[in-house]
Amino acid sequence: MVAVIRQVNSLTNPEKQRLFGWGENIFGVETLNLSWRSKDLHFLLYSDGEPTSHVGILKHVITVDGESITVGGIGGVVTVPTAQKKGLARQLMQHTAEFLEHEWKVAAGLLFCLPEMLAYYEALGWQRVESPVLIEQPEGKLASPLPVMVLPFHTEEWLNRRVELHSLPW
Ligand SMILES: CC(C)(COP(=O)(O)OP(=O)(O)OC[C@H]1O[C@@H](n2cnc3c(N)ncnc32)[C@H](O)[C@@H]1OP(=O)(O)O)[C@@H](O)C(=O)NCCC(=O)NCCS
């Protein structure tokens, strides 16, 4: 198997269909009825010439106890079912983390995930934000109903401080 990672600004409809159209509610978040923000950049992992895994990213300034911190938001992490459990998402997540740290030079990665995915991201070095994270929705601010995880690239201790997203989640 030959794996190649490509970076694109947007996904084509066939790519979206292949990556996200293989099941109902593949991210398990539809019942939450949240409004989501689209990503600025996409990494596609091609395996034997086909796009099989995806990670979307965006750059955004959050506040932590009122201090502005630029983070790299990560979302839309997926591997098509036929290619799962081969380490492809892990490979793409590691590539993305290196890009965020060394190319975008943000302070940390930040993602939203279901509780059952916490262990998966912890194994990749991510940490759960213990304090509530305030997110924006069309009707106003609310505490994120989904766990939030960060991958700090510096050692600042900000995980238990007041985190405000100032954005829809991603
Ligand atoms: C989660 C997902 C991206 C993993 O992709 P992948 O390429 O198979 O991932 P990897 O091969 O790098 O890692 C597979 C590991 O993830 C674990 N995993 C996959 N889905 C999981 C889940 N829902 N809960 C807990 N662990 C899970 C597998 O058990 C496996 O663990 P192992 O290596 O110890 O056997 C893929 O299962 C997927 O697309 N799921 C649907 C979309 C989704 O839930 N995305 C995450 C949103 S936060």
PDBQT file of the ligand as one rigid body, heavy atoms in Angstrom, charges set to zero:
ROOT
HETATM    1  C1  LIG A 201     -12.080   7.220  14.049  1.00  0.00    +0.000 C 
HETATM    2  C2  LIG A 201     -11.501   6.907  12.679  1.00  0.00    +0.000 C 
HETATM    3  C3  LIG A 201     -11.192   8.206  11.955  1.00  0.00    +0.000 C 
HETATM    4  C4  LIG A 201     -10.230   6.087  12.866  1.00  0.00    +0.000 C 
HETATM    5  O1  LIG A 201      -9.663   5.894  11.567  1.00  0.00    +0.000 OA
HETATM    6  P1  LIG A 201      -8.601   4.728  11.303  1.00  0.00    +0.000 P 
HETATM    7  O2  LIG A 201      -7.842   5.083  10.062  1.00  0.00    +0.000 OA
HETATM    8  O3  LIG A 201      -9.263   3.424  11.369  1.00  0.00    +0.000 OA
HETATM    9  O4  LIG A 201      -7.686   4.940  12.579  1.00  0.00    +0.000 OA
HETATM   10  P2  LIG A 201      -6.343   4.222  12.948  1.00  0.00    +0.000 P 
HETATM   11  O5  LIG A 201      -6.160   3.023  12.086  1.00  0.00    +0.000 OA
HETATM   12  O6  LIG A 201      -5.296   5.257  13.004  1.00  0.00    +0.000 OA
HETATM   13  O7  LIG A 201      -6.662   3.802  14.419  1.00  0.00    +0.000 OA
HETATM   14  C5  LIG A 201      -7.608   2.818  14.627  1.00  0.00    +0.000 C 
HETATM   15  C6  LIG A 201      -7.829   2.752  16.098  1.00  0.00    +0.000 C 
HETATM   16  O8  LIG A 201      -8.909   3.632  16.438  1.00  0.00    +0.000 OA
HETATM   17  C7  LIG A 201      -9.817   2.945  17.246  1.00  0.00    +0.000 C 
HETATM   18  N1  LIG A 201     -11.167   3.468  17.030  1.00  0.00    +0.000 N 
HETATM   19  C8  LIG A 201     -11.806   3.653  15.868  1.00  0.00    +0.000 A 
HETATM   20  N2  LIG A 201     -13.042   4.118  16.087  1.00  0.00    +0.000 NA
HETATM   21  C9  LIG A 201     -13.169   4.227  17.417  1.00  0.00    +0.000 A 
HETATM   22  C10 LIG A 201     -14.216   4.634  18.265  1.00  0.00    +0.000 A 
HETATM   23  N3  LIG A 201     -15.402   5.043  17.806  1.00  0.00    +0.000 N 
HETATM   24  N4  LIG A 201     -13.990   4.638  19.578  1.00  0.00    +0.000 NA
HETATM   25  C11 LIG A 201     -12.806   4.245  20.082  1.00  0.00    +0.000 A 
HETATM   26  N5  LIG A 201     -11.785   3.832  19.330  1.00  0.00    +0.000 NA
HETATM   27  C12 LIG A 201     -11.972   3.824  18.020  1.00  0.00    +0.000 A 
HETATM   28  C13 LIG A 201      -9.719   1.529  16.773  1.00  0.00    +0.000 C 
HETATM   29  O9  LIG A 201     -10.157   0.633  17.744  1.00  0.00    +0.000 OA
HETATM   30  C14 LIG A 201      -8.229   1.373  16.529  1.00  0.00    +0.000 C 
HETATM   31  O10 LIG A 201      -7.547   1.089  17.702  1.00  0.00    +0.000 OA
HETATM   32  P3  LIG A 201      -6.310   0.074  17.712  1.00  0.00    +0.000 P 
HETATM   33  O11 LIG A 201      -5.290   0.678  16.789  1.00  0.00    +0.000 OA
HETATM   34  O12 LIG A 201      -5.907   0.048  19.134  1.00  0.00    +0.000 OA
HETATM   35  O13 LIG A 201      -6.885  -1.195  17.190  1.00  0.00    +0.000 OA
HETATM   36  C15 LIG A 201     -12.497   6.038  11.844  1.00  0.00    +0.000 C 
HETATM   37  O14 LIG A 201     -12.917   4.929  12.629  1.00  0.00    +0.000 OA
HETATM   38  C16 LIG A 201     -13.715   6.808  11.372  1.00  0.00    +0.000 C 
HETATM   39  O15 LIG A 201     -13.697   7.407  10.294  1.00  0.00    +0.000 OA
HETATM   40  N6  LIG A 201     -14.796   6.802  12.171  1.00  0.00    +0.000 N 
HETATM   41  C17 LIG A 201     -16.020   7.536  11.814  1.00  0.00    +0.000 C 
HETATM   42  C18 LIG A 201     -15.824   9.039  11.928  1.00  0.00    +0.000 C 
HETATM   43  C19 LIG A 201     -15.353   9.457  13.321  1.00  0.00    +0.000 C 
HETATM   44  O16 LIG A 201     -15.848   8.994  14.338  1.00  0.00    +0.000 OA
HETATM   45  N7  LIG A 201     -14.363  10.372  13.342  1.00  0.00    +0.000 N 
HETATM   46  C20 LIG A 201     -13.808  10.920  14.559  1.00  0.00    +0.000 C 
HETATM   47  C21 LIG A 201     -14.541  12.129  14.953  1.00  0.00    +0.000 C 
HETATM   48  S1  LIG A 201     -13.870  12.851  16.443  1.00  0.00    +0.000 SA
ENDROOT
TORSDOF 0
